[in-house]
Amino acid sequence: MNFGLKLWSTNADVIDKAASLIKEDVFQYIELTPIPNTEINPFVKQDVPYVIHITTERHGFNMADESKWDFNVQVIDECIEWANKLNAKYLVLHPGFGSIDKSLNFLQMIDDDRILIENMPKVGLYDEQMIGYSPAQIESLMGSKFGLCLDLNHAVKAAISLGLDYKEFISEFMELDPCYFHIADGRLNYEKDEHLAIGEGEYDFGFLKNLMKFASNAQVTFETPRMDLNSFSDDIRNMTILNQISTNR
């Protein structure tokens, strides 16, 4: 497995530290989210592997909202431009909230086979009805054009909302051949998205790690808390804990 550091384009002040960890092979790539009105130059200067996470609903993007389609297309075009300049292998995309049919219509306008559709919780932080919470929805969104970013935390949360066994639910997602993963810990009695450090929640990481190790060339991005925004020590600690977890079963 290759492990990634999660950054936003507002984190230009720590890109040198992050790039050093990549060059030392502590981590293997950077997952970067472009934030509107920020500059790409500090990141272009670093010769390291990148994955782009397309700007999210936090900054107004929602591909299921027809009234925002011009804005949504602009956001994706800008992220594709960043991906091209950074030679990014993938672009990770949230499918939004609202009507899945509207998201499917929007995706017909997008043509970049680097895009990975990310699965979501069923219920958003503000009680939105999220799109892409089930394997069936994700398979429909992927179609024949796109791949899957399997957010294991989101999958657990969706399973809780649906009253399903999360291990069986995630195993169904694995049938869609994800090559890229997001991980964080969380509670099993709470259905909304949360990002706890590995070991601070209740997920069975022996089970989750066992699934990921069978994925072809798996790339795994930590979405765990970073208490000191100028340090990656928490990321290193989470990776160390994950590496120490046995997958013998």
C-alpha positions as CSV (number, residue, x, y, z in Angstrom):
1,M,0.0,0.0,0.0
2,N,1.0,3.6,-0.7
3,F,0.1,6.2,1.8
4,G,-0.9,9.8,1.1
5,L,-0.9,13.1,3.0
6,K,-4.0,15.2,2.7
7,L,-3.5,18.9,2.0
8,W,-5.5,21.9,0.8
9,S,-4.1,24.6,-1.4
10,T,-4.2,27.0,1.6
11,N,-1.4,24.8,3.1
12,A,1.4,26.2,1.0
13,D,3.3,27.0,4.1
14,V,3.9,23.3,4.8
15,I,4.4,22.0,1.3
16,D,8.1,21.8,1.8
17,K,7.7,19.6,4.9
18,A,5.2,17.4,3.1
19,A,7.4,17.1,0.1
20,S,10.4,16.1,2.2
21,L,8.3,13.2,3.7
22,I,7.4,12.1,0.2
23,K,11.1,12.2,-1.0
24,E,12.1,10.2,2.2
25,D,9.4,7.7,1.2
26,V,7.6,8.1,4.6
27,F,4.6,8.8,2.5
28,Q,4.2,8.3,-1.2
29,Y,2.0,11.1,-2.5
30,I,0.0,14.2,-1.7
31,E,-3.8,14.5,-2.0
32,L,-4.4,18.1,-2.7
33,T,-7.7,20.0,-2.7
34,P,-7.6,23.3,-4.7
35,I,-9.5,26.0,-2.8
36,P,-10.9,28.9,-4.9
37,N,-8.6,31.9,-5.3
38,T,-5.4,30.2,-4.2
39,E,-2.2,29.7,-6.2
40,I,-0.8,26.5,-7.7
41,N,2.8,27.8,-7.9
42,P,4.1,26.5,-4.5
43,F,2.9,23.0,-5.4
44,V,4.2,23.0,-8.9
45,K,7.7,23.7,-7.5
46,Q,7.7,20.3,-5.7
47,D,8.5,17.3,-7.8
48,V,6.3,14.8,-6.0
49,P,3.3,12.6,-6.9
50,Y,-0.1,14.3,-6.6
51,V,-3.7,13.3,-6.5
52,I,-6.3,16.1,-6.8
53,H,-9.4,16.1,-4.6
54,I,-11.9,18.2,-6.5
55,T,-13.2,21.2,-4.4
56,T,-16.2,20.0,-2.3
57,E,-19.6,21.2,-1.1
58,R,-17.7,23.1,1.7
59,H,-16.9,25.7,-1.0
60,G,-20.3,25.6,-2.8
61,F,-19.7,22.7,-5.2
62,N,-22.7,20.4,-5.6
63,M,-23.1,18.7,-9.0
64,A,-26.7,17.7,-8.2
65,D,-27.7,21.4,-8.1
66,E,-28.8,22.4,-11.6
67,S,-28.7,26.1,-10.6
68,K,-25.0,25.8,-10.0
69,W,-24.0,23.8,-13.1
70,D,-22.0,26.6,-14.6
71,F,-20.1,27.1,-11.3
72,N,-19.7,23.3,-10.9
73,V,-18.2,22.9,-14.4
74,Q,-15.9,25.9,-13.7
75,V,-14.7,24.2,-10.5
76,I,-14.0,20.9,-12.2
77,D,-12.3,22.5,-15.2
78,E,-10.0,24.4,-12.7
79,C,-9.2,21.2,-10.8
80,I,-8.5,19.4,-14.1
81,E,-6.1,22.2,-14.9
82,W,-4.4,21.8,-11.6
83,A,-4.2,18.0,-12.2
84,N,-2.6,18.6,-15.6
85,K,0.0,21.0,-14.2
86,L,0.8,18.7,-11.3
87,N,0.7,15.5,-13.4
88,A,-1.9,14.1,-11.0
89,K,-2.8,10.4,-11.4
90,Y,-6.4,10.8,-10.1
91,L,-9.1,13.4,-9.4
92,V,-11.4,12.5,-6.5
93,L,-15.0,13.7,-6.9
94,H,-17.9,14.0,-4.3
95,P,-21.2,13.2,-6.1
96,G,-23.1,15.9,-4.1
97,F,-26.5,15.8,-2.3
98,G,-30.1,15.9,-3.6
99,S,-31.2,14.0,-6.7
100,I,-28.9,11.3,-8.1
101,D,-30.6,11.8,-11.5
102,K,-29.3,15.4,-11.5
103,S,-25.8,14.1,-10.7
104,L,-25.9,11.5,-13.4
105,N,-27.0,14.2,-15.9
106,F,-24.1,16.4,-14.8
107,L,-21.6,13.6,-15.2
108,Q,-22.5,13.2,-18.8
109,M,-20.8,16.6,-19.4
110,I,-17.5,15.4,-17.7
111,D,-15.0,13.4,-19.6
112,D,-11.8,12.6,-17.8
113,D,-10.9,9.0,-17.0
114,R,-8.7,10.0,-14.1
115,I,-11.9,10.9,-12.1
116,L,-12.7,8.6,-9.1
117,I,-16.2,8.9,-7.6
118,E,-16.1,9.0,-3.8
119,N,-18.8,7.2,-1.9
120,M,-20.6,9.3,0.8
121,P,-22.5,8.8,4.1
122,K,-26.3,8.6,3.7
123,V,-26.9,11.6,5.8
124,G,-24.8,14.8,5.5
125,L,-23.5,16.9,8.4
126,Y,-26.5,19.3,8.0
127,D,-29.0,16.4,7.3
128,E,-28.6,16.6,3.6
129,Q,-29.6,13.5,1.6
130,M,-26.2,12.5,0.2
131,I,-25.7,10.9,-3.2
132,G,-23.5,7.8,-3.7
133,Y,-23.9,6.2,-0.3
134,S,-24.6,2.6,-1.6
135,P,-22.7,0.3,-4.0
136,A,-25.6,0.4,-6.4
137,Q,-25.6,4.2,-6.5
138,I,-21.8,4.3,-6.9
139,E,-21.9,1.8,-9.7
140,S,-24.4,3.9,-11.5
141,L,-22.4,7.1,-11.0
142,M,-19.2,5.4,-12.2
143,G,-20.8,4.1,-15.4
144,S,-18.2,3.0,-17.8
145,K,-16.1,6.2,-17.5
146,F,-15.0,6.6,-13.9
147,G,-13.3,4.7,-11.0
148,L,-14.0,4.5,-7.3
149,C,-12.5,6.2,-4.3
150,L,-13.7,4.0,-1.4
151,D,-14.0,6.2,1.7
152,L,-14.2,3.5,4.3
153,N,-15.4,5.9,7.0
154,H,-18.2,7.0,4.8
155,A,-19.2,3.4,4.0
156,V,-19.4,2.6,7.7
157,K,-21.6,5.7,8.3
158,A,-23.9,4.7,5.5
159,A,-24.2,1.2,6.8
160,I,-25.2,2.6,10.2
161,S,-27.9,4.7,8.6
162,L,-29.2,1.7,6.7
163,G,-29.1,-0.6,9.7
164,L,-26.6,-2.9,7.9
165,D,-23.5,-4.8,9.0
166,Y,-20.7,-2.5,7.9
167,K,-18.3,-5.3,7.1
168,E,-20.7,-6.9,4.7
169,F,-21.6,-3.5,3.2
170,I,-18.0,-2.6,2.6
171,S,-17.3,-6.0,1.0
172,E,-20.0,-5.1,-1.5
173,F,-18.1,-1.9,-2.4
174,M,-15.0,-3.9,-2.9
175,E,-16.7,-5.7,-5.8
176,L,-16.4,-2.4,-7.7
177,D,-12.6,-2.8,-7.6
178,P,-11.5,0.4,-5.8
179,C,-7.9,1.3,-6.2
180,Y,-8.0,4.4,-3.9
181,F,-9.1,4.7,-0.3
182,H,-9.8,7.3,2.4
183,I,-9.5,6.2,6.1
184,A,-10.3,7.5,9.5
185,D,-11.7,6.0,12.7
186,G,-15.2,6.6,14.1
187,R,-18.0,5.5,16.3
188,L,-20.5,2.8,15.5
189,N,-23.5,4.5,17.0
190,Y,-23.2,7.8,15.0
191,E,-24.3,8.0,11.4
192,K,-22.7,11.4,10.4
193,D,-19.2,11.9,9.1
194,E,-16.5,12.2,11.7
195,H,-12.7,11.8,11.5
196,L,-11.1,10.3,14.5
197,A,-7.5,9.1,14.8
198,I,-6.8,5.4,14.1
199,G,-7.6,3.6,17.4
200,E,-9.7,6.3,18.9
201,G,-12.9,4.9,17.4
202,E,-14.6,1.5,17.1
203,Y,-13.8,0.3,13.6
204,D,-12.1,-3.0,13.0
205,F,-9.0,-2.0,11.2
206,G,-7.7,-5.5,11.0
207,F,-10.7,-6.2,8.7
208,L,-10.4,-2.9,6.8
209,K,-6.6,-3.3,6.3
210,N,-7.1,-6.9,5.1
211,L,-9.5,-5.6,2.4
212,M,-7.2,-2.9,1.2
213,K,-4.2,-5.1,0.9
214,F,-6.0,-7.1,-1.7
215,A,-6.7,-4.1,-3.8
216,S,-4.4,-3.6,-6.8
217,N,-1.7,-1.0,-6.1
218,A,-3.9,0.5,-3.3
219,Q,-3.4,4.2,-2.4
220,V,-4.6,5.1,1.0
221,T,-5.1,8.7,2.2
222,F,-5.4,9.4,5.9
223,E,-8.3,11.7,6.8
224,T,-7.4,11.8,10.5
225,P,-7.0,14.9,12.7
226,R,-3.9,17.0,12.6
227,M,-3.7,18.8,15.9
228,D,-0.6,20.8,14.9
229,L,-1.3,22.2,11.5
230,N,2.4,22.8,11.0
231,S,3.4,19.2,11.7
232,F,2.7,15.8,10.2
233,S,3.5,13.9,13.3
234,D,-0.1,12.8,13.8
235,D,-0.2,11.4,10.2
236,I,3.0,9.5,10.9
237,R,1.5,8.2,14.2
238,N,-1.7,7.0,12.4
239,M,0.3,5.3,9.7
240,T,2.5,3.6,12.3
241,I,-0.6,2.3,14.2
242,L,-2.2,1.0,11.0
243,N,1.0,-0.7,10.0
244,Q,1.2,-2.5,13.3
245,I,-2.4,-3.9,13.1
246,S,-2.5,-7.5,12.2
247,T,-4.5,-8.7,9.2
248,N,-4.3,-12.4,10.1
249,R,-7.8,-13.8,10.0
